[in-house]
Amino acid sequence: MTQVEIYTDGACKGNPGPGGWGVWLKSGAFEKELFGGELGTTNNRMEMMAVIQGLAALKQPCQVTLYLDSQYVLKGITEWLPGWKARGWRTASKEPVKNVELWQRLDALVSGGGHKIDWRWVRGHNGNPGNERADMLANRGVDMALGRS
């Protein structure tokens, strides 16, 4: 399997407000940058979009090391998701899962993509070069959403 490193980040100016997502993919000498944004969104949605877009960019099953600074996305995909699905996309307190359509997209990419994913949390804005680059891309996504790119 091809080995790929993916760094993801989301940004939001106001929460909710204009937001962006950024992805930096690396595989050997190959690198790819992705970014996008939306006007009325939240930070959690942009963090999720970054992971979704990063995994969706892979054209074949890969050995993925995925770096993210969002505890929400990390815990959601590695801990909370099985319970949500078992309860019909409800939380433990019987509330509807927020961002359910994004969780379902992410679940489909993770379970159906054939990838082996090593999820790695990194502290945001702490000098990790990959995280800093993903953050810069997420901010470009905000600018794009605001028509400033």
GUKEVEX-969314 format. One record per residue (C-alpha): x, y, z; residue in three letters; chain. Coordinates in Angstrom, 3 decimals. Layout:
// GUKEVEX-969314
R     east    north       up roti marse
R        X        Y        Z  ALA     A
...
END
This chain:
// GUKEVEX-969314
R     east    north       up roti marse
R    0.000    0.000    0.000  MET     A
R    1.136    3.506   -0.749  THR     A
R    2.085    5.406    2.393  GLN     A
R    0.536    8.854    2.712  VAL     A
R    0.749   11.520    5.393  GLU     A
R   -2.255   13.843    5.631  ILE     A
R   -2.304   16.999    7.736  TYR     A
R   -5.719   18.612    8.206  THR     A
R   -7.052   21.733    9.860  ASP     A
R  -10.139   23.895    9.985  GLY     A
R  -10.538   27.593   10.694  ALA     A
R  -13.516   29.786   11.462  CYS     A
R  -13.726   33.561   11.892  LYS     A
R  -16.554   33.655   14.368  GLY     A
R  -18.272   30.441   15.365  ASN     A
R  -20.505   30.327   13.400  PRO     A
R  -19.074   32.492   10.684  GLY     A
R  -16.966   32.275    7.559  PRO     A
R  -14.714   29.222    7.705  GLY     A
R  -12.147   27.253    5.791  GLY     A
R  -10.517   23.864    5.687  TRP     A
R   -7.013   22.899    4.606  GLY     A
R   -5.238   19.665    3.741  VAL     A
R   -1.604   18.896    3.000  TRP     A
R   -0.950   15.433    1.565  LEU     A
R    2.535   13.945    1.261  LYS     A
R    3.633   10.660   -0.267  SER     A
R    7.337   10.346   -0.975  GLY     A
R    8.290   13.324   -3.132  ALA     A
R    4.645   13.981   -4.068  PHE     A
R    2.788   16.785   -2.279  GLU     A
R   -0.698   18.186   -2.761  LYS     A
R   -2.474   21.123   -1.128  GLU     A
R   -6.254   21.366   -0.883  LEU     A
R   -8.428   24.053    0.640  PHE     A
R  -11.940   25.418    0.544  GLY     A
R  -14.389   27.385    2.605  GLY     A
R  -17.967   28.314    3.398  GLU     A
R  -19.576   31.521    4.616  LEU     A
R  -21.919   30.299    7.358  GLY     A
R  -20.215   27.416    9.141  THR     A
R  -18.563   26.294   12.365  THR     A
R  -15.052   25.337   13.336  ASN     A
R  -16.082   21.702   13.938  ASN     A
R  -17.619   21.450   10.467  ARG     A
R  -14.442   22.822    8.879  MET     A
R  -12.252   20.400   10.867  GLU     A
R  -14.435   17.560    9.577  MET     A
R  -14.405   18.845    5.993  MET     A
R  -10.612   18.886    6.020  ALA     A
R  -10.471   15.199    6.976  VAL     A
R  -13.231   14.297    4.496  ILE     A
R  -11.520   16.129    1.630  GLN     A
R   -8.119   14.656    2.494  GLY     A
R   -9.405   11.078    2.457  LEU     A
R  -11.588   11.694   -0.606  ALA     A
R   -8.492   12.818   -2.546  ALA     A
R   -6.959    9.347   -2.290  LEU     A
R   -7.554    7.350   -5.474  LYS     A
R   -6.617    3.916   -4.100  GLN     A
R   -6.409    2.217   -0.688  PRO     A
R   -3.460    3.685    1.224  CYS     A
R   -1.573    3.355    4.485  GLN     A
R   -2.493    6.752    5.954  VAL     A
R   -1.015    8.646    8.865  THR     A
R   -3.589   11.369    9.456  LEU     A
R   -2.616   14.316   11.665  TYR     A
R   -5.352   16.526   13.101  LEU     A
R   -5.639   19.003   15.960  ASP     A
R   -9.369   18.471   16.555  SER     A
R  -10.310   16.355   19.563  GLN     A
R  -13.919   16.532   18.320  TYR     A
R  -13.081   14.760   15.053  VAL     A
R  -10.590   12.359   16.639  LEU     A
R  -12.912   11.227   19.425  LYS     A
R  -15.899   11.188   17.094  GLY     A
R  -14.294    8.838   14.592  ILE     A
R  -12.368    6.636   17.061  THR     A
R  -14.718    6.515   20.085  GLU     A
R  -18.223    7.943   19.638  TRP     A
R  -19.185    6.787   16.134  LEU     A
R  -20.125    3.146   16.930  PRO     A
R  -22.513    4.257   19.680  GLY     A
R  -24.064    6.944   17.491  TRP     A
R  -24.712    4.437   14.733  LYS     A
R  -26.117    1.842   17.164  ALA     A
R  -28.537    4.467   18.523  ARG     A
R  -29.683    5.614   15.075  GLY     A
R  -27.390    8.661   14.987  TRP     A
R  -28.354    9.808   18.475  ARG     A
R  -25.994   10.786   21.285  THR     A
R  -25.917    9.000   24.629  ALA     A
R  -28.358   11.664   25.873  SER     A
R  -30.744   10.804   22.986  LYS     A
R  -30.084   14.080   21.129  GLU     A
R  -29.529   14.048   17.351  PRO     A
R  -25.824   13.919   16.470  VAL     A
R  -24.649   17.332   15.263  LYS     A
R  -23.147   17.435   11.772  ASN     A
R  -24.641   14.002   11.081  VAL     A
R  -24.315   14.294    7.294  GLU     A
R  -20.586   14.984    7.633  LEU     A
R  -20.127   12.123   10.112  TRP     A
R  -21.884    9.812    7.645  GLN     A
R  -19.618   10.968    4.802  ARG     A
R  -16.536   10.508    6.954  LEU     A
R  -17.711    7.085    8.133  ASP     A
R  -18.228    5.980    4.515  ALA     A
R  -14.726    7.139    3.536  LEU     A
R  -13.119    5.435    6.533  VAL     A
R  -15.055    2.173    6.349  SER     A
R  -15.335    1.907    2.576  GLY     A
R  -12.060    3.325    1.309  GLY     A
R   -9.882    0.325    2.101  GLY     A
R   -7.389    2.559    3.891  HIS     A
R   -5.422    1.681    6.991  LYS     A
R   -5.558    4.911    9.001  ILE     A
R   -3.342    5.821   11.940  ASP     A
R   -5.107    8.778   13.599  TRP     A
R   -2.633   11.140   15.289  ARG     A
R   -3.614   14.160   17.340  TRP     A
R   -1.209   17.109   17.333  VAL     A
R   -1.488   20.282   19.382  ARG     A
R   -2.567   23.104   17.074  GLY     A
R   -0.525   26.278   16.666  HIS     A
R    2.419   24.638   18.402  ASN     A
R    5.071   24.666   15.686  GLY     A
R    4.285   21.329   13.974  ASN     A
R    5.229   22.116   10.346  PRO     A
R    2.464   19.992    8.819  GLY     A
R   -0.199   21.411   11.110  ASN     A
R    1.001   24.955   10.468  GLU     A
R    0.789   24.374    6.716  ARG     A
R   -2.735   22.913    7.000  ALA     A
R   -3.717   25.927    9.127  ASP     A
R   -2.362   28.302    6.477  MET     A
R   -4.408   26.453    3.847  LEU     A
R   -7.544   26.585    6.028  ALA     A
R   -7.109   30.344    6.314  ASN     A
R   -6.778   30.548    2.516  ARG     A
R  -10.133   28.739    2.419  GLY     A
R  -11.634   31.454    4.662  VAL     A
R  -10.266   34.128    2.328  ASP     A
R  -11.685   32.279   -0.677  MET     A
R  -15.128   32.062    0.967  ALA     A
R  -14.974   35.793    1.637  LEU     A
R  -13.933   36.517   -1.977  GLY     A
R  -10.470   37.708   -0.963  ARG     A
R   -8.344   35.107   -2.738  SER     A
END
